[in-house]
């Protein structure tokens, strides 16, 4: 990730503290803000015929918004919710666009962040097609151990595309193999 000194641009951000289970953006709303996580964890999710489907988690140092909605003013395809108490740096669309236009280092940071999101979505998509649920779980804990430590199991199951009961079985089998 490109290095970026935020200090000269701090005045463009507002600090926001939110408790766990706070909805920052609802599916169908227009995203008017982007968030930089100082402390805590956010998840992106959508409603699929009454089922809550989680498709990404974000932690300290990561930026979050509904990219398509924030950029183009279209209704968001998903919701953003805090899973832990969070301290966020919030930037408005106007200030974001100002930084993007005037600061090449910020533009490079945004591009890198966008590429990382695209890589994540491609990897998730292929894994859901190619890998078995136990393989998806193992890959998740190998690549992102903080998720296994910090995220409630029902959200992990949703992210993996399985039921909480299936996840429990997979975890029990993995524990027996390791022990």
Secondary structure as GFF3:
##gff-version 3
##sequence-region A 1 179
A	DSSP	three_ten_helix	7	12	.	.	.	ID=ss1
A	DSSP	beta_strand	13	18	.	.	.	ID=ss2
A	DSSP	beta_strand	23	25	.	.	.	ID=ss3
A	DSSP	beta_strand	33	39	.	.	.	ID=ss4
A	DSSP	beta_strand	42	48	.	.	.	ID=ss5
A	DSSP	beta_strand	51	58	.	.	.	ID=ss6
A	DSSP	beta_strand	63	64	.	.	.	ID=ss7
A	DSSP	alpha_helix	67	72	.	.	.	ID=ss8
A	DSSP	beta_strand	79	82	.	.	.	ID=ss9
A	DSSP	beta_strand	86	92	.	.	.	ID=ss10
A	DSSP	alpha_helix	93	102	.	.	.	ID=ss11
A	DSSP	alpha_helix	104	130	.	.	.	ID=ss12
A	DSSP	alpha_helix	133	143	.	.	.	ID=ss13
A	DSSP	alpha_helix	145	150	.	.	.	ID=ss14
A	DSSP	alpha_helix	153	160	.	.	.	ID=ss15
A	DSSP	alpha_helix	164	178	.	.	.	ID=ss16
###
